[in-house]
Amino acid sequence: MVNANEVVTKVKELLGEELEVKAVSIDKGNGVSLSGITIKKEDSNIAPNIYLDPDYDDVDEQASRIVEIYKTCATDSVDVSFFADYEQVKKKLGIKLSSHPAKELVKQRAFADIYMTAFVKLDTSELGSGVINIKEEHIKTWGVDANTLFKDAIAYAEENNPIELKSLGEFIAEMDFDLPDDDKGTLKSVTILSNRENLYGASAIMYYKKPEDFYILPSSIHELLLMPASYVNNEHELTEMVQAVNENEVLPQDVLADHAYHYINGEFKIIE
């Protein structure tokens, strides 16, 4: 990875000194911090963070890449006046699940060792889609507490980004994989739970009408696999599966948990 401060110097040369350019470290949760460059125009109310790409090991190439990205999203300002009014904000709230949320965010336990954080989905003609993560300073300004925030966030997440369910067998069939008939039957019993946008879709478990007895395999922060208890002979193997997928397939910042869960009698049990 190139030195971020060297990239800052080069970006300033390319864009001009009138812009504020600085290196930042962005906490993505799960103990993961990503290096980036933030660029701000004078009197602008936004400053996009552009992550450094680890595949670029040349300062000039990295800086040129950042400048090109910045030019596609550069704008003087974005109208976020609604953000001062909680009655408007709550209608745009969504939720995200994490085992290790970033420190500055408002959080509340969702179940077992998993926490909820809240965000506002922002769609603008200038920048496209993005999110504003809700921090402690925000709810103090609005005069609401965490319980109110998450009650509203769950309600509006369900309304604006409803549950999407698909059997794992259906998903595999769409991928045109050839599987033995015995496996096809088992896979049909496994359900992929996400939301319509597949954005932080694991959080849909918070408004999913749960069966009485099932297992949860957290495949990422964007989706969960749900398995009826009647299909599970060795629950510890489920945790081994989760760990193998996390290690080989999931980005560190997208890992939800390193173990499976058993939901029974209204409670979530961690499977070691």
C-alpha positions in Angstrom: 0.0 0.0 0.0 1.3 3.4 -0.9 1.8 6.1 1.7 -1.4 8.1 2.1 0.4 11.4 2.9 2.4 11.1 -0.4 -0.9 10.5 -2.2 -2.3 13.7 -0.6 0.6 15.7 -1.8 0.1 14.4 -5.4 -3.6 14.9 -5.4 -3.1 18.6 -4.3 -0.7 19.0 -7.2 -3.3 17.7 -9.6 -6.4 19.5 -8.2 -4.9 22.7 -6.9 -4.2 24.0 -3.4 -7.6 25.7 -3.1 -9.1 22.3 -2.1 -8.7 20.8 1.3 -7.2 17.3 0.9 -6.2 15.1 3.8 -5.6 11.4 4.6 -8.2 9.7 6.8 -8.6 6.3 8.5 -12.2 5.2 8.3 -13.5 2.7 11.0 -15.6 0.1 9.1 -16.4 -1.9 12.3 -15.1 -5.4 13.0 -11.8 -3.9 13.9 -11.2 -2.9 10.3 -10.0 0.5 9.3 -9.5 1.6 5.7 -7.2 4.3 4.5 -8.6 7.0 2.3 -8.4 10.5 1.0 -11.1 13.1 1.7 -11.4 16.2 -0.6 -13.4 19.2 0.3 -14.2 22.4 -1.6 -14.3 25.6 0.4 -17.8 26.4 1.7 -19.1 22.9 0.6 -21.1 20.9 3.1 -19.8 17.5 1.8 -16.3 15.9 1.6 -16.3 12.5 -0.2 -14.0 9.9 1.3 -12.2 7.9 -1.4 -10.5 4.7 -0.3 -7.0 3.9 -1.3 -6.9 0.8 -3.7 -4.4 -1.8 -2.4 -3.8 -2.9 -6.0 -2.2 0.4 -6.8 1.4 0.5 -5.5 2.5 3.7 -7.4 1.7 7.1 -5.8 1.1 8.8 -9.2 -1.3 6.1 -10.3 -3.2 6.1 -7.0 -3.5 9.8 -7.0 -4.7 9.9 -10.6 -7.3 7.3 -9.8 -8.6 9.3 -6.8 -8.8 12.5 -8.9 -10.8 10.8 -11.6 -13.2 9.4 -9.0 -13.5 12.8 -7.3 -14.3 14.5 -10.6 -17.3 12.2 -11.1 -18.8 13.2 -7.8 -17.5 16.7 -7.2 -20.3 19.1 -6.3 -20.6 22.3 -4.3 -23.2 21.0 -1.9 -26.0 18.5 -1.2 -29.3 19.4 0.3 -29.4 17.6 3.7 -31.6 20.1 5.4 -34.0 17.3 6.3 -31.4 15.9 8.6 -32.1 18.6 11.3 -35.7 17.3 11.7 -36.1 13.9 13.3 -39.6 13.5 12.0 -38.2 13.6 8.4 -35.1 11.6 9.3 -36.9 8.6 10.8 -38.7 7.9 7.6 -35.4 7.3 5.9 -33.8 5.1 8.7 -32.4 1.7 8.1 -30.5 -0.7 10.4 -27.3 -2.7 10.1 -26.1 -5.6 12.2 -22.5 -6.0 13.5 -20.6 -7.8 16.1 -18.1 -5.0 16.5 -19.7 -1.7 15.4 -17.6 1.5 15.1 -17.1 3.2 18.4 -18.8 6.6 17.6 -22.1 5.1 16.4 -25.3 4.7 18.4 -25.7 1.0 19.1 -28.1 -1.4 20.8 -27.9 -5.1 21.3 -30.0 -7.0 18.7 -29.5 -10.5 20.0 -26.7 -12.6 21.6 -23.4 -10.9 20.7 -24.8 -8.9 17.7 -25.5 -5.1 17.8 -27.7 -2.8 15.7 -26.6 0.5 14.4 -28.8 2.9 12.4 -28.2 4.9 9.2 -30.1 7.2 6.9 -30.2 6.2 3.2 -29.3 9.2 1.1 -30.2 9.3 -2.6 -29.0 12.4 -4.4 -28.8 13.4 -8.1 -25.3 14.8 -7.3 -23.7 11.8 -5.7 -26.1 8.9 -6.2 -26.7 6.7 -3.2 -25.0 6.8 0.2 -25.6 6.5 3.9 -25.2 8.7 6.9 -24.4 6.6 10.0 -26.2 7.8 13.1 -23.8 9.0 15.9 -24.4 9.9 19.5 -24.2 13.6 18.6 -27.1 13.2 16.2 -29.6 11.8 18.6 -28.6 14.4 21.2 -29.4 17.1 18.6 -32.8 15.5 17.8 -33.6 15.0 21.5 -34.4 11.3 21.0 -33.0 8.3 22.9 -31.6 5.0 21.5 -34.8 3.0 22.2 -36.8 5.5 20.1 -34.2 5.5 17.3 -34.1 1.7 16.9 -37.9 1.3 17.3 -38.4 3.7 14.4 -35.4 2.3 12.4 -36.8 -1.2 12.5 -40.3 0.0 11.5 -39.2 2.1 8.6 -36.6 -0.5 7.5 -39.4 -3.0 7.2 -41.5 -0.5 5.2 -38.8 0.8 2.9 -36.6 -2.3 2.5 -38.8 -5.3 3.0 -37.6 -8.9 3.5 -36.5 -11.0 0.5 -36.5 -14.7 0.9 -35.1 -17.3 -1.5 -34.3 -21.0 -1.0 -30.6 -21.8 -1.3 -31.7 -24.5 -3.8 -33.3 -21.9 -6.0 -30.2 -19.7 -5.8 -28.0 -22.7 -6.8 -30.3 -23.5 -9.7 -30.0 -20.0 -11.0 -26.2 -20.3 -10.9 -26.7 -23.5 -13.1 -24.6 -25.7 -10.8 -25.1 -29.5 -11.2 -25.7 -31.1 -7.8 -26.8 -34.6 -6.7 -30.5 -35.0 -6.1 -30.0 -35.6 -2.4 -28.2 -32.3 -2.0 -30.9 -30.5 -3.9 -33.5 -31.6 -1.4 -31.4 -30.4 1.5 -30.6 -27.0 -0.1 -34.3 -26.3 -0.7 -34.8 -26.4 3.0 -32.2 -23.6 3.6 -33.5 -20.1 3.2 -31.5 -17.0 2.2 -32.7 -14.0 4.2 -31.9 -10.5 3.0 -33.8 -7.3 2.1 -34.9 -5.9 -1.2 -31.8 -3.9 -1.8 -29.4 -6.5 -0.4 -27.9 -3.7 1.6 -27.1 -4.8 5.2 -29.7 -7.4 4.6 -28.9 -9.5 7.6 -30.7 -6.9 9.6 -34.0 -8.2 8.1 -34.0 -10.8 10.9 -35.2 -8.0 13.2 -38.5 -7.9 11.4 -38.7 -11.5 10.2 -41.6 -13.6 11.5 -39.4 -16.3 13.1 -40.3 -20.0 13.3 -40.1 -21.6 16.7 -36.9 -23.6 16.2 -34.2 -22.9 13.5 -30.5 -22.2 13.0 -28.9 -19.1 11.6 -25.7 -19.1 9.6 -24.4 -15.5 9.3 -23.0 -15.5 5.8 -22.3 -11.8 5.9 -23.7 -8.4 7.1 -25.8 -8.5 3.9 -27.6 -11.9 4.3 -28.3 -14.9 6.6 -28.9 -18.5 5.9 -31.8 -20.0 7.9 -32.0 -23.8 8.4 -34.8 -25.7 10.1 -33.7 -27.5 13.3 -35.0 -30.8 11.9 -32.3 -30.8 9.3 -29.4 -30.3 11.7 -27.6 -33.4 13.1 -24.5 -31.7 14.4 -24.9 -28.0 15.2 -21.2 -27.5 15.8 -20.5 -28.3 12.1 -22.6 -25.2 11.3 -20.1 -23.0 13.1 -17.2 -24.7 11.3 -19.0 -23.9 8.0 -19.4 -20.2 9.0 -15.8 -19.9 9.9 -14.6 -21.5 6.7 -16.7 -19.2 4.6 -15.6 -16.1 6.5 -12.0 -17.0 6.1 -12.1 -17.7 2.4 -15.0 -15.8 0.9 -16.0 -12.7 3.0 -14.3 -9.4 3.3 -13.3 -8.7 6.9 -15.5 -5.7 7.2 -18.5 -7.7 5.9 -18.2 -10.6 8.5 -21.1 -10.6 10.8 -20.1 -13.4 13.2 -17.8 -16.3 13.4 -20.3 -18.8 14.7 -23.8 -20.1 14.0 -26.9 -19.4 16.2 -29.8 -21.5 17.4 -33.1 -19.7 17.8 -35.4 -21.6 20.1 -38.1 -20.6 22.6 -37.7 -16.9 21.6 -34.0 -16.8 22.3 -30.7 -16.8 20.3 -28.1 -19.2 21.5 -24.5 -19.0 20.2 -23.1 -22.3 18.8 -19.4 -22.6 19.7 
